[in-house]
């Protein structure tokens, strides 16, 4: 057996799972949250227990030190030498990475120069990598890229209709995101005998992918995670002239509006209530008009992509709902499915749908022309698999 660590470092958080491979058994999991604050939280879940401490965690280096100390302190491992590889989730791999890569100096440099494409995550990923590298200098690391799965798209699917030299000279194109999740869902979908899959990773951040024979042919997020469907605080796709028009109307510059489109729009902006769909759903069902409009707008945007991907694939064998909303919100699943059921010939067990939260269930009826399933995603296990593959092949 091999012990591998899957890590997802955000700007103020560090999530982790330690696996026994190839059994894919989760030994422990947890996170450091509110990094940079005096009241940060460190959480370790192990052996059916949850250990939680509130304390200052000023940076990622401290978070990693707490994690490694906890592993030996609570008997998760006898020695840190048992950890054979650390896999790091990285959102943006640009044109450079079509698969996972050894996290070496070259990989580190390329992630760094891609920061303008992912200002929210890139530097946080590097902080997490450097903290583990310094704490475990002899343990190899793997970078697992969210964009890698989407590198199979053709030019007509990833290019924007802008002067070609901009695409060529500045690598301005569709990269997508959540590829590790979509890849996992593609593998799960094949267990149902499906080849043409529309995977809906919908949560605070949302994206859809059209998958044929295990390969991505189209995805909704664009140059950055701002594109695609409406999200918790992001606009998703819209008329580009909105930027210029609102700059004229408000006097705000492009950077201010870009920040608003990223952080103050979506569910939060339309509802005026929250970026959390649980809050918006409660207000919607309570009669709040803006919350209702936000819910309908979100459902329509997702439905539009499902329809376009149905055409792009020449039909579909399976539609998958996953991630925070997709796995846990019967209300939003139903809104979306009602918008496409007649056109796609769906037959949905809506009573069963109401009971499904966080578990794998087929919610379509046997007579449905396209199967519809709820499948919880597992990005961490995909990271662990890539780590173990490299260990087994002797490449690290």
C-alpha positions as CSV (number, residue, x, y, z in Angstrom):
1,X,0.0,0.0,0.0
2,X,1.1,3.6,-0.7
3,X,0.0,6.6,1.3
4,X,-0.6,9.7,-0.8
5,X,-1.9,13.2,0.2
6,X,-4.3,15.1,-2.0
7,X,-4.2,18.8,-1.3
8,X,-6.4,21.7,-2.5
9,X,-4.9,25.1,-1.4
10,X,-7.1,28.2,-1.6
11,X,-6.2,31.8,-0.8
12,X,-7.3,31.4,2.8
13,X,-7.8,27.6,3.2
14,X,-6.0,24.3,2.8
15,X,-8.1,21.1,2.3
16,X,-6.5,17.7,2.4
17,X,-7.2,13.9,2.3
18,X,-4.7,11.2,3.0
19,X,-5.3,8.0,1.1
20,X,-4.2,4.4,1.2
21,X,-3.7,3.4,-2.4
22,X,-4.6,1.6,-4.6
23,X,-7.5,0.8,-2.2
24,X,-8.6,4.4,-2.4
25,X,-9.3,4.3,1.4
26,X,-9.5,7.7,3.0
27,X,-7.3,7.5,6.1
28,X,-8.0,11.0,7.3
29,X,-9.2,14.4,5.9
30,X,-9.7,17.9,7.1
31,X,-8.8,21.5,6.4
32,X,-7.2,24.7,7.7
33,X,-9.7,27.5,7.2
34,X,-9.4,31.3,7.6
35,X,-5.6,31.2,7.1
36,X,-4.2,34.6,7.8
37,X,-6.4,35.2,10.8
38,X,-6.1,34.8,14.6
39,X,-9.3,32.8,14.8
40,X,-8.5,30.3,12.0
41,X,-9.7,26.7,12.4
42,X,-7.7,23.5,12.0
43,X,-9.8,20.4,11.5
44,X,-8.8,16.7,11.4
45,X,-11.2,13.9,10.8
46,X,-9.8,10.5,11.6
47,X,-11.0,7.1,12.8
48,X,-14.6,8.4,13.2
49,X,-13.7,11.4,15.2
50,X,-13.4,15.1,14.4
51,X,-10.7,17.2,16.1
52,X,-11.2,20.9,15.7
53,X,-9.0,23.8,17.1
54,X,-9.3,27.5,16.8
55,X,-6.0,29.3,16.8
56,X,-3.8,31.7,14.8
57,X,-2.8,30.3,11.4
58,X,-0.9,33.2,9.8
59,X,0.1,31.5,6.5
60,X,0.1,28.2,4.6
61,X,3.4,27.2,6.0
62,X,1.9,27.2,9.5
63,X,-1.2,25.3,8.2
64,X,1.0,22.5,6.7
65,X,3.1,22.3,9.9
66,X,-0.1,21.9,12.0
67,X,-1.3,19.1,9.6
68,X,2.0,17.2,9.7
69,X,2.2,17.5,13.4
70,X,-1.4,16.3,13.8
71,X,-0.7,13.2,11.6
72,X,1.9,11.9,14.1
73,X,0.4,13.3,17.2
74,X,-2.9,11.5,16.7
75,X,-1.4,8.3,15.3
76,X,-2.6,8.7,11.8
77,X,0.9,7.7,10.7
78,X,3.9,6.4,12.7
79,X,6.3,8.5,10.6
80,X,5.9,11.2,7.9
81,X,8.2,9.0,5.8
82,X,5.1,6.9,5.1
83,X,3.8,9.6,2.8
84,X,5.1,8.7,-0.7
85,X,3.6,11.6,-2.8
86,X,1.7,14.8,-2.4
87,X,-0.8,15.7,-5.2
88,X,-1.9,19.4,-5.5
89,X,-5.0,20.6,-7.3
90,X,-4.2,23.4,-9.7
91,X,-7.0,25.3,-11.5
92,X,-5.2,26.7,-14.5
93,X,-2.6,24.9,-16.6
94,X,-3.1,27.0,-19.7
95,X,-1.8,25.4,-23.0
96,X,1.1,23.8,-21.2
97,X,-0.5,20.8,-19.5
98,X,-2.8,18.2,-21.0
99,X,-2.2,15.8,-18.0
100,X,-0.9,15.9,-14.5
101,X,2.8,16.8,-14.2
102,X,5.6,16.5,-11.7
103,X,5.6,19.6,-9.6
104,X,9.1,20.8,-10.3
105,X,10.7,24.2,-10.9
106,X,9.5,24.3,-14.5
107,X,5.9,23.5,-13.5
108,X,6.1,26.1,-10.7
109,X,7.3,28.7,-13.1
110,X,4.5,28.0,-15.7
111,X,1.8,28.2,-13.0
112,X,3.3,31.5,-11.9
113,X,3.1,33.1,-15.3
114,X,-0.5,31.9,-15.7
115,X,-1.6,33.9,-12.7
116,X,-3.3,36.6,-14.9
117,X,-5.6,33.8,-16.1
118,X,-6.4,32.7,-12.6
119,X,-5.7,35.5,-10.1
120,X,-8.0,33.9,-7.4
121,X,-6.2,30.6,-7.2
122,X,-2.8,30.4,-8.9
123,X,-0.7,32.0,-6.1
124,X,-2.6,30.1,-3.4
125,X,-1.7,26.8,-5.2
126,X,1.9,27.8,-5.2
127,X,1.8,28.7,-1.6
128,X,0.5,25.3,-0.7
129,X,3.0,23.5,-2.9
130,X,6.0,25.5,-1.4
131,X,4.8,24.9,2.1
132,X,4.7,21.1,1.6
133,X,8.0,21.1,-0.4
134,X,9.7,22.9,2.5
135,X,8.2,20.6,5.1
136,X,8.7,17.4,3.2
137,X,11.7,18.0,0.9
138,X,12.2,14.4,0.0
139,X,8.6,13.7,-0.9
140,X,7.7,14.1,-4.6
141,X,4.8,16.3,-5.6
142,X,2.3,16.1,-8.5
143,X,0.3,19.0,-10.0
144,X,-3.2,17.9,-11.2
145,X,-4.7,20.6,-13.4
146,X,-8.4,21.4,-13.7
147,X,-7.9,22.5,-17.3
148,X,-6.1,19.4,-18.5
149,X,-9.2,17.3,-19.2
150,X,-10.5,20.0,-21.6
151,X,-7.3,20.0,-23.7
152,X,-9.0,17.6,-26.1
153,X,-11.3,20.3,-27.4
154,X,-10.8,21.2,-31.1
155,X,-10.1,24.8,-32.3
156,X,-13.7,25.5,-33.2
157,X,-14.7,24.6,-29.7
158,X,-12.0,26.6,-27.8
159,X,-11.3,29.6,-30.0
160,X,-13.0,32.9,-29.5
161,X,-14.2,34.9,-32.5
162,X,-11.6,37.7,-32.0
163,X,-8.7,38.7,-34.3
164,X,-6.7,35.5,-34.6
165,X,-3.4,37.1,-33.6
166,X,-4.9,37.7,-30.1
167,X,-5.5,34.0,-29.8
168,X,-2.1,33.1,-31.2
169,X,0.0,35.7,-29.4
170,X,-1.7,35.9,-26.0
171,X,-3.1,32.4,-25.7
172,X,-6.5,33.9,-25.4
173,X,-8.9,31.0,-25.7
174,X,-11.4,28.8,-23.8
175,X,-9.6,26.7,-21.1
176,X,-12.6,25.6,-18.9
177,X,-12.3,24.5,-15.3
178,X,-13.5,21.7,-13.0
179,X,-11.8,19.3,-15.4
180,X,-10.8,16.9,-12.6
181,X,-14.4,16.6,-11.6
182,X,-15.7,16.2,-15.1
183,X,-13.1,13.5,-15.7
184,X,-14.3,11.6,-12.6
185,X,-17.9,11.9,-13.8
186,X,-17.0,10.7,-17.2
187,X,-15.5,7.6,-15.7
188,X,-18.5,7.1,-13.5
189,X,-20.9,7.6,-16.4
190,X,-19.2,4.8,-18.3
191,X,-20.3,2.5,-15.5
192,X,-23.9,3.2,-16.8
193,X,-22.9,2.3,-20.3
194,X,-22.9,5.9,-21.4
195,X,-20.6,7.3,-24.0
196,X,-22.2,10.7,-24.7
197,X,-22.4,12.5,-21.4
198,X,-23.4,16.0,-20.3
199,X,-21.9,16.5,-16.9
200,X,-23.2,19.4,-14.8
201,X,-20.8,20.4,-12.1
202,X,-23.0,23.1,-10.4
203,X,-22.2,24.7,-7.2
204,X,-20.9,28.1,-6.0
205,X,-18.7,27.8,-9.2
206,X,-20.4,26.0,-12.0
207,X,-19.5,24.4,-15.3
208,X,-20.9,21.9,-17.8
209,X,-19.0,19.6,-20.2
210,X,-20.0,17.7,-23.3
211,X,-18.1,14.3,-23.1
212,X,-17.8,11.7,-25.9
213,X,-16.1,8.4,-25.3
214,X,-14.3,9.8,-22.2
215,X,-13.0,12.9,-23.8
216,X,-14.2,16.5,-23.5
217,X,-15.5,18.1,-26.7
218,X,-16.9,21.3,-25.2
219,X,-17.1,23.0,-21.8
220,X,-18.9,26.1,-20.5
221,X,-16.2,28.1,-18.6
222,X,-14.0,30.2,-20.8
223,X,-10.7,32.0,-20.6
224,X,-11.3,32.2,-16.8
225,X,-13.9,30.8,-14.4
226,X,-16.1,33.9,-15.0
227,X,-17.5,32.4,-18.2
228,X,-20.3,30.0,-18.8
229,X,-23.5,29.7,-16.6
230,X,-24.5,32.1,-13.9
231,X,-22.9,31.2,-10.5
232,X,-22.9,32.3,-6.9
233,X,-21.2,35.6,-7.5
234,X,-20.2,35.4,-11.2
235,X,-22.1,36.6,-14.2
236,X,-21.3,33.7,-16.6
237,X,-21.7,34.5,-20.3
238,X,-23.3,37.8,-21.4
239,X,-23.1,40.4,-24.1
240,X,-19.6,41.9,-24.0
241,X,-21.0,45.4,-24.6
242,X,-22.4,45.3,-21.0
243,X,-18.9,46.1,-19.8
244,X,-18.5,49.3,-21.9
245,X,-22.1,50.4,-21.3
246,X,-21.9,50.1,-17.5
247,X,-18.5,51.9,-17.5
248,X,-20.2,54.8,-19.2
249,X,-23.3,54.7,-16.9
250,X,-21.4,54.3,-13.6
251,X,-18.1,55.9,-14.2
252,X,-16.4,52.8,-13.0
253,X,-13.3,51.5,-14.9
254,X,-12.9,48.1,-16.4
255,X,-11.1,46.7,-13.3
256,X,-13.9,47.8,-11.0
257,X,-16.5,46.2,-13.2
258,X,-14.6,43.1,-13.7
259,X,-14.4,42.7,-9.9
260,X,-18.2,43.2,-9.7
261,X,-18.8,40.7,-12.4
262,X,-16.7,38.2,-10.5
263,X,-17.6,38.9,-6.9
264,X,-21.0,40.7,-6.7
265,X,-23.1,39.3,-9.5
266,X,-24.7,35.9,-10.1
267,X,-27.1,34.7,-7.4
268,X,-25.9,37.5,-5.1
269,X,-26.4,40.3,-7.5
270,X,-29.7,39.2,-9.0
271,X,-31.4,38.1,-5.7
272,X,-29.8,40.9,-3.6
273,X,-29.9,38.2,-0.8
274,X,-26.9,35.8,-0.9
275,X,-24.5,33.9,-3.1
276,X,-25.6,30.8,-1.3
277,X,-28.4,29.0,-3.2
278,X,-29.8,27.6,0.1
279,X,-30.6,31.1,1.2
280,X,-31.9,32.1,-2.2
281,X,-34.1,29.0,-2.4
282,X,-35.6,29.7,1.0
283,X,-36.4,33.3,0.0
284,X,-37.8,32.1,-3.4
285,X,-40.1,29.6,-1.8
286,X,-41.1,32.3,0.7
287,X,-42.4,34.6,-2.1
288,X,-39.4,36.9,-2.7
289,X,-39.6,38.0,-6.3
290,X,-36.0,38.8,-6.9
291,X,-34.9,35.4,-5.4
292,X,-37.4,33.7,-7.7
293,X,-36.0,35.5,-10.8
294,X,-32.5,34.5,-9.7
295,X,-33.5,30.9,-9.5
296,X,-35.2,30.9,-12.9
297,X,-32.3,32.7,-14.5
298,X,-29.8,30.2,-13.2
299,X,-32.0,27.2,-14.3
300,X,-32.5,28.7,-17.7
301,X,-28.7,29.3,-18.3
302,X,-27.9,25.7,-17.3
303,X,-30.7,24.3,-19.4
304,X,-29.5,26.3,-22.4
305,X,-26.1,24.6,-22.1
306,X,-27.6,21.2,-21.7
307,X,-29.6,21.8,-24.9
308,X,-26.6,23.0,-26.9
309,X,-24.5,20.1,-25.7
310,X,-27.2,17.7,-26.7
311,X,-26.9,19.0,-30.2
312,X,-23.1,19.1,-30.0
313,X,-22.9,15.4,-29.1
314,X,-25.6,14.4,-31.6
315,X,-27.8,13.3,-28.6
316,X,-26.9,12.1,-25.1
317,X,-26.9,8.9,-23.2
318,X,-26.6,10.4,-19.7
319,X,-27.0,13.8,-17.9
320,X,-25.1,14.0,-14.6
321,X,-25.8,16.4,-11.8
322,X,-22.9,16.9,-9.4
323,X,-21.2,19.3,-7.0
324,X,-22.8,21.4,-4.2
325,X,-26.1,22.3,-6.0
326,X,-26.2,19.4,-8.3
327,X,-25.8,16.8,-5.5
328,X,-27.9,18.5,-2.8
329,X,-30.7,20.7,-4.3
330,X,-33.7,18.8,-5.6
331,X,-35.3,22.2,-6.2
332,X,-32.8,23.5,-8.7
333,X,-32.4,20.1,-10.4
334,X,-36.2,20.1,-11.0
335,X,-36.2,23.7,-12.3
336,X,-33.4,22.8,-14.8
337,X,-35.0,19.5,-15.9
338,X,-38.4,21.0,-16.4
339,X,-36.8,23.4,-18.9
340,X,-35.4,20.6,-21.1
341,X,-37.6,17.5,-20.5
342,X,-39.9,18.0,-23.4
343,X,-37.2,18.8,-26.0
344,X,-35.0,15.9,-24.8
345,X,-37.7,13.3,-24.2
346,X,-36.9,13.0,-20.5
347,X,-39.0,11.1,-18.0
348,X,-38.1,12.1,-14.5
349,X,-39.2,10.6,-11.2
350,X,-39.6,14.0,-9.5
351,X,-40.8,12.4,-6.2
352,X,-37.6,10.4,-6.0
353,X,-35.6,13.5,-7.0
354,X,-37.0,15.3,-3.9
355,X,-35.3,12.7,-1.6
356,X,-31.9,12.8,-3.2
357,X,-29.1,14.7,-1.4
358,X,-25.4,13.8,-1.6
359,X,-25.9,10.2,-2.9
360,X,-25.6,8.4,-6.2
361,X,-29.1,7.8,-7.7
362,X,-30.7,7.5,-11.1
363,X,-33.6,9.9,-11.0
364,X,-34.9,9.2,-14.6
365,X,-37.5,6.6,-15.3
366,X,-36.9,3.5,-17.5
367,X,-38.8,5.1,-20.4
368,X,-36.6,8.3,-20.4
369,X,-34.9,8.8,-23.7
370,X,-31.8,10.1,-21.8
371,X,-30.8,8.8,-18.4
372,X,-30.4,11.4,-15.7
373,X,-28.3,10.7,-12.5
374,X,-27.1,12.4,-9.5
375,X,-23.5,11.4,-8.9
376,X,-21.3,13.0,-6.1
377,X,-18.0,14.1,-7.5
378,X,-14.6,13.2,-6.0
379,X,-11.8,15.4,-7.2
380,X,-9.5,14.3,-4.4
381,X,-9.6,10.6,-5.4
382,X,-8.6,11.6,-9.0
383,X,-5.6,13.4,-7.5
384,X,-4.7,10.3,-5.5
385,X,-5.0,8.1,-8.5
386,X,-2.6,10.3,-10.5
387,X,-0.1,10.2,-7.6
388,X,-0.3,6.4,-7.3
389,X,0.0,6.0,-11.1
390,X,3.3,7.9,-11.0
391,X,4.6,5.9,-8.0
392,X,3.7,2.6,-9.7
393,X,5.3,3.6,-13.0
394,X,8.5,4.7,-11.1
395,X,8.3,8.2,-12.5
396,X,8.7,9.9,-9.2
